Amino acid sequence: MVWLAVLGLSVLGSVGGLATAGLLVALHKDVRTRVVPWLVSYAVGTLLGAALLSLLPEALLALPPQRVLGTLLGGILIFFTLEKLVLWRHCHDDHDCEVHRSTTAMVVIGDAVHTFVDGAVIAAAALVSLPLGLMTALAITAHEIPQQAGDVAILLSAGQSRGRAWVLTAVAAGGGVVGALLMLAFGEYLPGILPYALSFAAGNFLYVAMSDLIPHLHRGGIDSNAVRQVILIALGIATMVIL
């Protein structure tokens, strides 16, 4: 029963983001251009709220602060390294990703790596408690929506047909289920790794929110309304608090 619940949450986190992004891409470009930046602001709030109000406090119940913060720091450095290797990438509008337009393969590989880790993170949180897993899945979904919408736009601009672009993105999204299965296989037998996985996940969320999403908001390239940004970030945090 736990396995089914965890797999369901991993699907919510990876495939759910893809499905919602599909609806966004189907909208008129003017509507999509307006809505996606709002989702970026909301995603900042959910990621920060999940990392600082849920994942880290849960990890601190099982490990001393030095280990929790050390694992978090290690996670941030690993994500930085992956991004430098162009295996980890984030795109939230059509103007963001000029450097990635030349290769379809790198987009798909980067997404597969990303969703694989997301699935493992959701499974680790759900093994601690299902409410924590749900909160983590929702935070990941909020971030996946603008990213997946941007990825599909990149594939289309690279010459892929609409159908092929969705197939490639869906295949990459399946990495989340694989990551969840591996975490389930090892997490139940090695419960000592779960607090480290939560700390590592918090590093993931903080890195994405603070090095990727927030700089875009500061530059005003995707949404220049600061008041709206603050309100949407607060709504994202409030969602995590309510859950």
Buried (B, 14 or more C-beta within 10 A) or exposed (E): EEBEEBBBBBBBBBBBBBBBBBEBBEBEEEEBBEBBBBBBBBBBBBBBBBBBBBBBEBBBEBBEEEBBBBBBEBBBEBBBEBBEEEBBBBBBBBEBBEEBBEBBEBBBBBBBBBBBBBBBBBBBBBBBEBEBBBBBBBBBBBBBBBBBBBBBBBBBBBEBEEEEBBEBBBEBBBBBBBBBBBBBEBBBEEEEBBBBBBBBBBBBBBBBBBBBBBEBBEEEBBBEBEEEBEBBBBBBBEBBEEB
